[in-house]
Amino acid sequence: MKRNKIALIGSGNIGTILALLSVLRNLGDVVMYDIVEGMPQGKALDLSHLMPVLGCDCEVVGTNNIADIKDANVCIVTSGLPRKPGMTRDDLLKVNGEIISGIAESIKEYAPSAFVIVITNPLDAMAYLMQKRSGLPANMVVGMAGVLDSSRYRFFLAQKLQVSVNSVSAFVLGGHGDTMVPVRSYTNCAGIPVSQLLSSEDLSPIEERVKKAGGEIVGLLKTGSAFMSPAASAIRMAESYLFDKKELLPCSAYCSGEYGAENIYLGVPVILGAKGVEKIVEIALTDEEKKALEKSLQAVQSLVSKLEM
Ligand code: TXD
């Protein structure tokens, strides 16, 4: 029984945590790819030396040859530049678009059956570009953002309510940017609607902090962006695919009419299983949430229209 093969395309901050979590959670063999000579090889060796300590058994290799992703079951893509203070995610469109286009061609050539999770920003536009350039089926290409943004929402609510994060369920939909939509009407604490537990005066600042949470970390780190929580969020998505868990998760997925979104990637509730995106779940939103989602869709459409396809 062959182990799964996890290809990490980009072995920087997030890629390193992805590799560590993949090994610790026994997802399969790991290939760490990057363009920096020797860097993925060094990190793969270091990670291999960890395995006897923690009792992990898998193969981890580092490479500068993209062909080594051959036949990967899952490709997680972080290749690209992160934001610097003062930059928006959209400022990365051109430079990361070129990188993602190249990676997409390589995935098409070497791992056309893979489930591809894009992390690189600007996320929704990069996921769209990945699917179009690779030609992989749309259900096998997703973007990671909603799981992270929803986790941020859950954390801030749990902190305010002084409850376990496990008791808080939250949804953040739409584009991964300032227009993202914390869906208050589907956010609850042990089934209790959060609007029955906290006032709007308490909830609105939390929701605004969720939207700016990435920038808050960039401002503090100065030389990079969030990397541990994005990695954990992508691993959650990869596990739902690899283990056919059919989790209902907010992901940037290809929409063909759902939520009024046509031929675009947008953060929506999806069921992730062995067939990739198995279903996009349409939920009833309040008028305010519908307006906010429409605004977010327009922001993503505007960014995608600037891509050189
Ligand atoms: O929620 C989300 N989706 C976001 C995504 C959360 C946080 C970070 N977000 C974005 O992920 C961020 O704006 C970046 O676009 C990516 C990766 O962030 P990371 O923090 O991992 O950036 P690093 O540490 O700079 O790593 C990027 C690696 C680096 O090692 C480069 O050498 C490599 O990408 N790189 C390439 N690898 C392969 N091929 C090419 N062409 C290439 N160019 C750079």
Residues whose N, C-alpha, C, O or C-beta is under 5 A from the ligand:
A	BS01	TXD	G10 S11 G12 N13 I14 G15 D34 I35 V36 T78 S79 G80 L81 P82 R83 I99 I119 T120 N121 L123 M144 A145 L148 S225 A226 F227 P230
